[in-house]
Protein backbone atom coordinates (compact mmCIF):
# COMPACT_ATOMS: atom_id res chain seq x y z
CA UNK A 1 0.00 0.00 0.00
CA UNK A 2 1.24 3.54 -0.65
CA UNK A 3 2.08 5.65 2.39
CA UNK A 4 -0.60 8.24 1.60
CA UNK A 5 -3.30 5.51 1.67
CA UNK A 6 -2.69 4.52 5.30
CA UNK A 7 -5.22 5.31 8.00
CA UNK A 8 -5.34 5.34 11.79
CA UNK A 9 -5.48 1.83 13.22
CA UNK A 10 -3.55 0.16 10.38
CA UNK A 11 -0.77 -2.20 11.47
CA UNK A 12 2.41 -1.98 9.42
CA UNK A 13 5.57 -4.08 9.39
CA UNK A 14 8.92 -2.27 9.64
CA UNK A 15 12.10 -4.32 10.02
CA UNK A 16 10.10 -7.21 11.49
CA UNK A 17 8.34 -5.09 14.12
CA UNK A 18 4.57 -4.62 13.99
CA UNK A 19 3.65 -0.96 14.41
CA UNK A 20 0.14 0.43 14.89
CA UNK A 21 -0.59 3.79 13.25
CA UNK A 22 -2.30 6.12 15.72
CA UNK A 23 -1.81 9.40 13.87
CA UNK A 24 -1.32 10.12 10.19
CA UNK A 25 -0.75 13.44 8.42
CA UNK A 26 0.92 14.93 5.38
CA UNK A 27 3.25 17.89 5.77
CA UNK A 28 5.96 19.45 3.63
CA UNK A 29 5.47 16.81 0.92
CA UNK A 30 5.96 13.88 3.30
CA UNK A 31 3.66 11.43 5.03
CA UNK A 32 4.28 11.53 8.78
CA UNK A 33 3.19 8.55 10.86
CA UNK A 34 3.04 8.37 14.64
CA UNK A 35 3.18 4.67 15.45
CA UNK A 36 3.39 2.42 18.52
CA UNK A 37 5.20 -0.92 18.59
CA UNK A 38 2.95 -3.86 19.46
CA UNK A 39 5.88 -5.56 21.20
CA UNK A 40 7.60 -2.84 23.22
CA UNK A 41 4.86 -0.14 23.33
CA UNK A 42 7.51 2.36 22.19
CA UNK A 43 6.37 5.31 20.12
CA UNK A 44 8.03 6.29 16.84
CA UNK A 45 7.60 9.02 14.25
CA UNK A 46 8.21 7.80 10.70
CA UNK A 47 8.53 9.91 7.54
CA UNK A 48 7.82 8.59 4.05
CA UNK A 49 7.39 9.93 0.54
CA UNK A 50 3.65 9.86 -0.34
CA UNK A 51 4.18 7.13 -2.95
CA UNK A 52 6.47 4.92 -0.80
CA UNK A 53 5.28 1.30 -0.55
CA UNK A 54 4.55 0.09 3.00
CA UNK A 55 3.67 -3.43 4.14
CA UNK A 56 0.26 -3.33 5.85
CA UNK A 57 -0.82 -6.25 8.04
CA UNK A 58 -4.41 -5.20 8.74
Secondary structure, DSSP 8 states (H G I E B T S, - for coil): -BGGG--TT-EEEETTEEEEEEEEEEETTEEEEEEEETTT--EEEEEEETT-B--B--
